[in-house]
């Protein structure tokens, strides 16, 4: 699911792309963006595998030496999870960490406009419980007043048909998909959208909460930027909230002295 980006816009993408501080070949872009998304995992009680549930995708971001997980509110509400259950797994030692704190829209009306929740994992990263690698640095993108016009768009997500917890055998299978597309006219108010290069041959249910990256031209070549968060996805169109629309959540997290949840 990660091939083909070099043919998306012909010769324009037959070059290297800057992702953060790393330059990668165009045909490796989706593989290089993959670490910034992982399955949205919810921990209920205890430490056994059967105390976890899956629901969509989680985007991993970094800003000002703080580490955040971003996902949609409807992922949490649909299964009656709560924000304190949101977890990230340390694949190296098979341990997990729940979020320290979270910010989210104040009421149901706000959720319709801003279907997003931001949770923090800075302390687990600082103590080494979670790796500091695999979090997309927003430093440059956050300063931009508008979403740049992309040459191409890439969304990373964990569709339900490829991701499941086998409780009986205590197994956990997780496989991401990348969807390549071009900017399109949104049909949902307050969202941006893109259309896949070809209609999907699978149900994209599970992409909610996944990151959307754009590729833009700069004087130094192509560069990847964080465009926003997937909120609704169909086989023929993906809608997402732009980074600029997410700023109120990020500013609240950065500016407020929010309490840390205690386990």
Helices and strands as residue ranges (DSSP letters): G 5-7, G 10-13, E 16-19, E 22-25, G 26-28, H 29-33, G 34-36, E 37-43, G 49-51, E 52-63, E 66-71, H 73-78, G 83-85, E 86-90, E 95-98, E 101-104, H 108-113, E 117-120, H 122-126, E 136-137, G 141-143, E 152-157, G 160-162, E 164-166, E 171-173, E 177-184, E 192-196, E 211-218, E 221-233, E 238-242, H 243-255
